Amino acid sequence: MTEISLILFMVLIGFYYWKMLGKSRKVKSVKAQLVEKYTYTPVSRYNPNPIAYVIVFETDKGKRLSFDVSEFSYKGYKVKKRGTLKYKGNMILEFK
């Protein structure tokens, strides 16, 4: 009986992760405001001076969403701008 329980447990864990992965693949659209922009220097063996660019949105429901973006994209975003944010997982698709 323990082998069946273990198999059932593993199937349930697999199903849970499959559902969570599916949620990150959906395109979501929310009303949001850009509340913060910042950079930081991550540790890297290969790049001596890497810079990461991050922008943070706050939705109308108070949820904060942060995204890593390119330097070029980072410069185009203005703090306090409101609009509709479309994203998929951890990638911004559009902000108007």
SULRA-V926741 format. One record per residue. N is the residue number from 0. RES is the residue in one small letter. SS is DSSP state (H for helix, E for strand, C for the rest). PSI is psi as a letter, one per 20 degrees, with the letter a starting at -180 (none if undefined). Layout:
BEGIN
<<N | RES | SS | PSI> <N | RES | SS | PSI>>
END
This chain:
BEGIN
<<0 | m | C | h> <1 | t | H | h> <2 | e | H | g> <3 | i | H | g> <4 | s | H | g> <5 | l | H | g> <6 | i | H | g> <7 | l | H | g> <8 | f | H | g> <9 | m | H | h> <10 | v | H | g> <11 | l | H | g> <12 | i | H | g> <13 | g | H | g> <14 | f | H | g> <15 | y | H | g> <16 | y | H | h> <17 | w | H | g> <18 | k | H | g> <19 | m | H | h> <20 | l | H | h> <21 | g | H | h> <22 | k | H | h> <23 | s | H | i> <24 | r | H | i> <25 | k | C | q> <26 | v | E | p> <27 | k | E | q> <28 | s | E | p> <29 | v | E | q> <30 | k | E | p> <31 | a | E | r> <32 | q | E | p> <33 | l | E | o> <34 | v | E | i> <35 | e | E | q> <36 | k | E | p> <37 | y | E | r> <38 | t | E | q> <39 | y | E | r> <40 | t | C | o> <41 | p | C | q> <42 | v | C | p> <43 | s | C | p> <44 | r | C | h> <45 | y | C | h> <46 | n | C | o> <47 | p | C | h> <48 | n | C | m> <49 | p | C | q> <50 | i | C | p> <51 | a | E | p> <52 | y | E | p> <53 | v | E | p> <54 | i | E | q> <55 | v | E | p> <56 | f | E | q> <57 | e | E | p> <58 | t | E | r> <59 | d | C | h> <60 | k | C | j> <61 | g | C | j> <62 | k | C | p> <63 | r | E | p> <64 | l | E | p> <65 | s | E | q> <66 | f | E | p> <67 | d | E | p> <68 | v | E | r> <69 | s | C | r> <70 | e | H | g> <71 | f | H | g> <72 | s | H | g> <73 | y | H | g> <74 | k | H | h> <75 | g | H | i> <76 | y | C | p> <77 | k | C | p> <78 | v | C | q> <79 | k | C | i> <80 | k | C | p> <81 | r | E | q> <82 | g | E | a> <83 | t | E | p> <84 | l | E | p> <85 | k | E | p> <86 | y | E | r> <87 | k | E | o> <88 | g | C | d> <89 | n | C | k> <90 | m | E | p> <91 | i | E | p> <92 | l | E | h> <93 | e | E | q> <94 | f | E | o> <95 | k | C | none>>
END
